[in-house]
Structure formats: structure tokens, C-alpha cells
Amino acid sequence: MLQSLLMISAGASCGAVLRWALGLALNNVFHPIAMGTLVANLSGGYLIGLALGVFAAFPSFPAEWRLLIVTGFLGASQRSLRFRLK
């Protein structure tokens, strides 16, 4: 349980920093639209689907790493699509 919590926390920390960095880098590119948010949400949704496909192909992939990648990193980097997985 503690290891799962630590993996989610580590992934979420990195994902949140990535989302913030995308906002800093891209939000001034096209001012009427928050490009950083758009890129984070679209790429995150795609990468969650890709990761779930890889995990389905390789079921022996450790559960803690699944939590780190999907729930932690990708879930924190884009927040609108992660609730659709549940």
C-alpha cells in the first residue's frame, strides 16, 4: 500500500510540473486558447490509451509502475480525461 502511494505521488509530482511547464511554454503562442492545457490534455489522453494498450499486451508489467505512469504522471499532467477511465 505504501509503495503504491509513493509511486502515485512521484508520478503525480512529475506530471504536475510537466503541465505547468507546458503552460509556461505554450500559453503565449496563441493567446485566445490555453495551448499548454490543450496540448497536455490531448497528449495525455493519447498516452493513457497507449499505455493501457501496452499494459494489456504485457500483463506481467508491475502494478506499481502502472500506477506511477497512468494514475500518477499522466493523470496529473492532464486532468480532464483521467476520470473517464474509471
C-alpha positions as CSV (number, residue, x, y, z in Angstrom):
1,M,0.0,0.0,0.0
2,L,2.7,2.5,1.0
3,Q,4.7,1.6,-2.1
4,S,1.7,2.3,-4.3
5,L,1.1,5.6,-2.6
6,L,4.7,6.6,-3.2
7,M,4.6,5.6,-6.8
8,I,1.5,7.6,-7.4
9,S,2.9,10.6,-5.6
10,A,6.2,10.5,-7.5
11,G,4.3,10.3,-10.9
12,A,1.8,13.0,-9.9
13,S,4.6,15.4,-8.9
14,C,6.4,15.0,-12.3
15,G,3.1,15.2,-14.2
16,A,2.0,18.4,-12.5
17,V,5.4,20.0,-13.2
18,L,5.1,19.0,-16.8
19,R,1.6,20.5,-17.1
20,W,2.9,23.7,-15.5
21,A,5.9,23.8,-17.9
22,L,3.7,23.3,-20.9
23,G,1.5,26.2,-19.8
24,L,4.6,28.5,-19.4
25,A,5.9,27.4,-22.8
26,L,2.8,27.4,-24.9
27,N,0.1,29.6,-23.4
28,N,1.5,32.7,-25.1
29,V,1.8,31.1,-28.5
30,F,-1.9,31.6,-29.4
31,H,-3.3,33.8,-26.7
32,P,-7.1,33.2,-27.0
33,I,-6.6,29.5,-26.4
34,A,-4.6,28.0,-23.5
35,M,-2.3,25.9,-25.7
36,G,-0.4,24.4,-22.8
37,T,-3.7,23.0,-21.4
38,L,-4.8,21.8,-24.8
39,V,-1.5,20.0,-25.5
40,A,-1.4,18.5,-22.0
41,N,-5.0,17.1,-22.3
42,L,-4.7,15.8,-25.9
43,S,-1.3,14.2,-25.5
44,G,-2.2,12.9,-22.0
45,G,-5.3,11.2,-23.3
46,Y,-3.4,9.6,-26.2
47,L,-0.6,8.5,-23.9
48,I,-3.0,6.9,-21.4
49,G,-4.6,4.9,-24.2
50,L,-1.2,3.9,-25.5
51,A,0.0,2.9,-22.0
52,L,-3.2,0.9,-21.3
53,G,-2.6,-0.9,-24.6
54,V,1.0,-1.7,-23.7
55,F,-0.1,-2.9,-20.3
56,A,-2.8,-5.2,-21.9
57,A,-0.1,-6.7,-24.2
58,F,2.3,-7.2,-21.3
59,P,0.2,-8.2,-18.3
60,S,3.3,-9.0,-16.2
61,F,4.1,-5.3,-16.0
62,P,4.3,-4.4,-12.3
63,A,1.2,-2.8,-10.9
64,E,3.2,-0.2,-9.0
65,W,4.7,1.1,-12.3
66,R,1.2,1.2,-13.9
67,L,0.1,3.4,-11.0
68,L,3.2,5.6,-11.5
69,I,2.7,6.0,-15.2
70,V,-1.1,6.2,-15.7
71,T,-2.6,7.3,-12.4
72,G,0.3,9.5,-11.3
73,F,2.2,11.0,-14.2
74,L,-0.4,11.0,-16.9
75,G,-3.3,11.6,-14.6
76,A,-1.7,14.7,-13.1
77,S,-0.4,16.0,-16.4
78,Q,-3.9,16.1,-17.8
79,R,-6.9,16.2,-15.6
80,S,-9.9,16.2,-17.8
81,L,-9.7,12.6,-19.2
82,R,-8.5,10.7,-16.2
83,F,-12.0,10.4,-14.7
84,R,-13.3,8.7,-17.9
85,L,-11.1,5.7,-17.2
86,K,-13.0,4.8,-14.0
